[in-house]
Amino acid sequence: MSGFSLSDLEAIIAERAKASQDQSWTAKLVAAGQAKAAKKLGEEAIETVIAAIADDRENLTYEAADLLYHLLVVLKIADIPLEQVLDELQRRTTQSGLKEKASRQGT
């Protein structure tokens, strides 16, 4: 089991976002802005779904890594720390998923 965490990735993204765009894909993506980063996130989500439907475990693993990376870049640009997302997930686990989903129907 790896000791690498999403928090580690978040820290790496924050550091690479400060680098030169010539030397860092992350810096280039952050500089391009939220619309570009969100588009890449959407592309990665579609590729992840395709890999899942194809039952291609190796490619699904690869695409899931891309998806998580691009999600954290989008969160970085929006200045939303991963901890805030994890807090929301924790809040949701205090009730069943069906009840939580029903509570959002009115919003």
BABA-480705 format. One line per 3 residues: number of its first residue (from 0); their letters; for each residue z, y, x negated of C-alpha. Coordinates in steps of 0.2 Angstrom, whole numbers. Layout:
BEGIN
NUM) A) Z:Y:X  ...
END
This chain:
BEGIN
0) MSG) 0:0:0  -5:17:-7  8:31:-10
3) FSL) -6:44:-6  -2:53:10  -11:66:22
6) SDL) 2:79:15  -5:75:-3  -23:78:4
9) EAI) -17:94:12  -10:100:-4  -26:95:-14
12) IAE) -37:104:-1  -26:120:-2  -28:120:-21
15) RAK) -47:116:-21  -50:130:-8  -45:142:-22
18) ASQ) -57:136:-34  -75:142:-38  -87:138:-25
21) DQS) -98:132:-39  -86:118:-43  -78:113:-27
24) WTA) -85:107:-11  -69:112:-2  -70:130:-8
27) KLV) -88:131:-3  -84:124:15  -69:135:17
30) AAG) -79:150:11  -93:146:24  -80:148:38
33) QAK) -73:139:53  -90:136:62  -97:127:47
36) AAK) -82:117:44  -80:112:62  -98:107:63
39) KLG) -95:95:48  -80:89:57  -90:85:72
42) EEA) -104:76:61  -90:65:53  -83:61:70
45) IET) -100:55:76  -102:45:60  -85:37:62
48) VIA) -89:32:80  -105:24:75  -97:14:61
51) AIA) -83:9:74  -96:3:87  -106:-6:74
54) DDR) -90:-15:69  -94:-10:51  -76:-10:43
57) ENL) -81:-4:26  -91:10:33  -78:14:46
60) TYE) -65:16:32  -77:28:22  -81:38:38
63) AAD) -63:39:43  -58:46:26  -72:59:28
66) LLY) -66:63:45  -48:66:40  -53:76:25
69) HLL) -64:88:36  -50:89:49  -38:95:36
72) VVL) -51:108:30  -53:114:48  -34:115:49
75) KIA) -33:124:33  -45:137:38  -36:140:55
78) DIP) -20:141:45  -12:127:54  -1:116:43
81) LEQ) -2:97:45  17:97:49  13:107:65
84) VLD) 1:94:70  13:80:66  27:89:76
87) ELQ) 15:89:91  12:70:89  31:67:87
90) RRT) 34:77:103  21:67:112  29:51:107
93) TQS) 45:55:117  35:50:133  22:37:137
96) GLK) 4:42:133  -1:41:152  13:53:157
99) EKA) 9:65:142  -10:65:147  -5:68:165
102) SRQ) 6:83:160  -9:91:152  -21:89:168
105) GT) -14:106:175  -18:116:159
END
